[in-house]
Amino acid sequence: MKTVNVSGLKNNPSQALRMAHDDLVLVMNRNEPDALMIGVNSLKVMDLPGVRKALATALFRDGELSLARSAKLADTPLADFIAHVSRLGIAVINQTAVEVQQDMDTLDQWLTQG
């Protein structure tokens, strides 16, 4: 296990990430353990069944990744990922009624121009 302090992490995060590729990295804050960095590839976590899809689903649900990037992370075709999150009750499109109406108005304008 390797250690890095918070200021070292702030000044050179890529070094801590490189260390995490090979081993666990304990982040110290004022001489106290604060966080643990784990290289997902070194532990082969991403190869475990369901991990990619679960991680992608959680990141999409929380708004951290787009739908397309989440599907790519899950290694799933976009249409299949849309069906997956829909089955879980996670909204694929998150818009207000006003935004939906604006989109419909834009679509109507586009269709009348053609």
Secondary structure, 3 states (H helix, E strand, C coil): CEEEEHHHHHHCHHHHHHHHHHCCEEEEECCEEEEEECCCCCCCHHHCCCHHHHHHHHHHHCCCCCHHHHHHHHCCCHHHHHHHHHHCCCCCCCCCHHHHHHHHHHHHHHHHHC
